[in-house]
Amino acid sequence: MIHRGIVQELIRGSAIVAVGGGEGCSACASRGSCVAVNGRRPEKKTVTVDNILGASAGDVVELELPVSVTMQVISITFLVPVALLIAGYWIMMPGGSNHGAIGAVGGLAAGMIIALSANRLLGKRSSYRMKMTGILEKQCGETEVVK
């Protein structure tokens, strides 16, 4: 998953980048589509990334989250709750349909808690963080692509 954003500030070798809403929307190639789909601009989001390319405040940068990481996060977020919903239903179904429904809701709730916890733990790993892959535009306006 690739995002564009604007470096807001630099702190000890890291860059705080606005990727959505506010300043981040001006760097996005699809800036008009959010309003068309949602009826409003997205909320302001910032991400902290290692400043491995030496970007400066005001630079437009490209950030990437590897596809493998994106797929793992999607799998955990959606498949675990659905699997536990089905398991809860089948485990409780011998007690009747009401018990099956209770088991399904309980399994879904447990799956959501597990998925949220797993995503938070994985988010602490450096391999699960966005990486700066390019400086698309320097603050002074000159175009430079660094990859």
Secondary structure, DSSP 8 states (H G I E B T S, - for coil): -EEEEEEEEEETTEEEEEEESGGGGGG-TTTTHHHHHHSS----EEEEEE-TT---TT-EEEEE--HHHHHHHHIIIIIHHHHHHHHHHHHHGGG-HHHHHHHHHHHHHHHHHHHHHHHHHHHTSGGGS-EEEEEEE-TTS-EEEE-
